[in-house]
Amino acid sequence: MKPQETRVESTVRRQLGPGGATRESSASNSGSKPSHKTASPELQARIAERAYNLYEKRGHQAGHDLEDWLQAEREVLQQEEAKQIGRLYRQELWNTGNLEIADRICGSGAVFHNNDSLTPDFGRGPSALKQIVTMYRTAFPDAQVKVEDLVAEGDKVVIRWTSRGTNKGNLGTIGPTGKSATMTGTDILRITGGKIQEVCINWDSLGLLQQLGVAQLRSQAAAR
């Protein structure tokens, strides 16, 4: 084992409280943010790895062990919080239709970018998110979303998802077809202050229309 790694790990052991998080970061994460007063061994390992990487970047400068450890812990805990918000958004909100979740996780000025022609511009903030979710859950009331991949880095969260459901309600101007369909897409969330501030949604709307058997009708209507 490298001597420098031993120094970082010894600092980790000194700074970890009984539950696995330092007193400084536990205090900074109090309030409305998720509590991290206890950290799992997996989370501690991620923090230690991140701390060592920061220490390496500094060229093993003496006196930076504690500073790097605290910075690494803040970054890892921020990523965990962002992932939790991402799961609440794409998995809990879309699967349950519990619109109160939108108020908890969405900033008042949150912007939504959709790459499709099906979703109207509902404006900004929690109200817009509620209308988007309601629109698609009305069209596919039994739809269930599976999060395939979820990655957090900095203030961004990327979610790759698959949704399956039956078209039992109106989808905009498209009446119910009774057909089952599978939708795939990727979301990029920008999260600051514990809230979603921006969402970029890229999904295969053409594939959905083809599965419902209405893609050609939409093309003909658009050409008129």
C-alpha positions in Angstrom: 0.0 0.0 0.0 1.3 3.5 -0.8 2.4 5.6 2.2 0.2 8.5 1.0 -2.8 6.3 0.9 -2.1 5.2 4.4 -2.0 8.8 5.5 -5.4 9.6 3.9 -7.0 6.5 5.4 -5.7 7.3 8.8 -7.3 10.8 8.4 -10.5 9.1 7.4 -10.5 7.0 10.5 -9.9 10.0 12.7 -12.5 12.1 11.2 -15.3 9.5 10.9 -17.7 9.7 13.8 -19.4 6.7 15.4 -22.0 6.6 12.5 -19.6 7.1 9.7 -19.8 10.8 8.8 -17.8 13.7 10.1 -19.3 16.2 12.5 -18.7 19.0 10.1 -20.6 17.5 7.2 -23.4 16.1 9.3 -24.1 19.6 10.5 -24.0 21.0 7.0 -26.4 18.4 5.7 -29.1 19.0 8.4 -32.5 20.6 7.7 -34.4 19.8 4.6 -31.7 17.7 3.0 -31.5 13.9 3.5 -29.7 13.0 6.7 -26.2 11.4 6.4 -25.4 11.1 10.0 -24.7 7.5 9.3 -22.8 6.2 6.3 -22.8 2.7 4.9 -19.4 1.0 4.3 -20.0 1.4 0.6 -20.5 5.1 1.0 -17.5 5.4 3.2 -15.4 3.6 0.6 -16.6 6.0 -2.1 -15.7 9.0 0.0 -12.3 7.6 0.9 -11.6 6.9 -2.8 -12.6 10.4 -3.8 -10.5 11.9 -1.0 -7.5 9.9 -2.2 -8.0 11.1 -5.8 -8.1 14.7 -4.6 -5.0 14.1 -2.5 -3.2 12.7 -5.6 -4.2 15.7 -7.7 -2.6 18.0 -5.2 0.7 16.2 -5.6 0.6 14.8 -2.0 0.9 18.3 -0.5 1.3 18.1 3.3 -1.6 19.3 5.4 -4.3 18.7 2.9 -5.5 15.3 4.1 -8.4 16.6 6.2 -9.3 19.3 3.7 -9.5 16.8 0.8 -11.5 14.3 2.9 -14.1 16.9 3.8 -14.4 18.1 0.2 -14.7 14.5 -1.0 -17.4 13.8 1.6 -19.4 16.9 0.5 -19.2 15.9 -3.2 -20.2 12.3 -2.6 -23.1 13.2 -0.3 -24.2 15.8 -2.9 -24.2 13.1 -5.5 -26.2 10.8 -3.3 -28.8 13.5 -2.7 -29.0 14.2 -6.4 -29.5 10.5 -7.2 -32.3 10.3 -4.6 -34.0 13.3 -6.3 -33.6 11.6 -9.7 -35.2 8.4 -8.4 -38.1 10.4 -6.9 -38.6 12.2 -10.2 -38.5 9.4 -12.8 -39.5 6.4 -10.7 -41.7 7.5 -7.8 -43.5 10.4 -9.4 -44.1 8.8 -12.7 -45.0 5.3 -11.3 -47.3 6.5 -8.6 -48.7 9.7 -9.9 -48.3 11.3 -6.5 -48.1 14.9 -7.6 -47.0 16.2 -4.2 -43.6 14.8 -5.1 -43.3 17.5 -7.8 -43.6 20.2 -5.1 -40.9 18.6 -3.0 -38.3 18.2 -5.7 -39.0 20.8 -8.4 -37.8 24.4 -8.3 -40.3 27.2 -8.8 -38.6 28.3 -12.1 -37.7 24.8 -13.4 -37.4 24.7 -17.1 -38.5 21.6 -19.2 -37.0 20.8 -22.6 -38.8 18.1 -24.6 -37.5 16.8 -27.9 -41.0 15.6 -29.1 -44.0 17.3 -30.7 -46.5 15.6 -28.4 -45.8 17.5 -25.2 -47.2 21.0 -25.0 -45.3 23.8 -23.3 -46.8 23.8 -19.9 -44.6 26.6 -18.6 -42.2 26.3 -15.6 -42.0 24.9 -12.1 -43.9 22.2 -10.2 -47.2 23.0 -12.0 -45.6 22.2 -15.4 -44.1 19.0 -14.2 -47.5 17.9 -12.7 -49.2 18.6 -16.1 -46.6 16.6 -18.0 -46.9 13.6 -15.7 -50.8 13.8 -15.7 -50.9 14.0 -19.5 -48.9 10.7 -19.9 -50.4 8.9 -17.0 -53.9 9.7 -18.4 -52.9 8.2 -21.7 -51.1 5.2 -20.1 -52.7 4.8 -16.6 -50.9 1.4 -16.0 -47.5 2.5 -17.2 -44.5 1.5 -15.1 -41.1 3.1 -15.4 -37.9 1.2 -14.9 -34.7 3.2 -14.3 -32.0 1.4 -16.3 -29.1 3.7 -15.5 -28.7 6.6 -13.1 -25.5 8.7 -13.0 -24.7 11.8 -11.0 -21.8 14.2 -11.5 -21.6 17.7 -10.3 -25.0 19.3 -10.5 -26.2 16.9 -13.2 -28.1 13.6 -13.0 -28.6 11.4 -16.1 -31.3 8.9 -16.1 -31.9 6.2 -18.8 -35.3 4.7 -18.5 -37.9 2.3 -20.0 -41.6 2.6 -19.6 -44.3 0.1 -20.5 -48.0 0.6 -20.5 -51.4 0.4 -22.3 -52.9 3.4 -24.2 -56.2 3.7 -22.5 -56.7 7.4 -22.6 -56.2 10.4 -24.8 -52.6 11.4 -25.7 -53.1 15.0 -26.7 -55.3 14.8 -29.9 -54.8 11.1 -30.2 -57.6 9.0 -28.9 -57.1 5.7 -26.9 -55.9 2.8 -29.1 -56.0 0.1 -26.5 -52.5 -1.0 -27.6 -49.5 -1.7 -25.4 -46.3 0.2 -26.0 -42.8 0.5 -24.7 -41.1 3.9 -24.4 -37.4 4.5 -23.9 -35.7 7.8 -23.1 -33.0 9.7 -21.3 -33.4 12.6 -18.9 -30.7 15.1 -17.9 -31.6 16.9 -14.7 -29.8 20.0 -13.3 -30.1 20.1 -9.6 -29.1 23.0 -7.3 -30.2 23.7 -3.8 -31.8 20.3 -3.5 -34.3 21.1 -6.3 -34.6 20.3 -10.0 -33.9 23.5 -11.9 -33.8 22.2 -15.5 -34.9 19.0 -17.2 -33.9 17.9 -20.8 -36.1 14.9 -21.9 -35.0 13.0 -24.9 -37.3 10.0 -25.8 -38.4 8.0 -28.7 -41.8 9.5 -29.4 -41.8 8.3 -33.0 -41.4 4.8 -31.8 -44.3 5.2 -29.5 -46.5 6.5 -32.4 -45.5 3.6 -34.6 -46.4 1.1 -31.9 -49.8 2.8 -31.5 -50.3 2.7 -35.3 -50.8 6.4 -35.6 -47.5 7.7 -36.9 -48.7 7.8 -40.5 -51.9 9.7 -39.5 -49.8 12.2 -37.6 -47.6 12.7 -40.7 -50.6 13.2 -43.0 -52.2 15.7 -40.6 -48.9 17.7 -40.3 -48.7 17.8 -44.1 -52.1 19.4 -44.6 
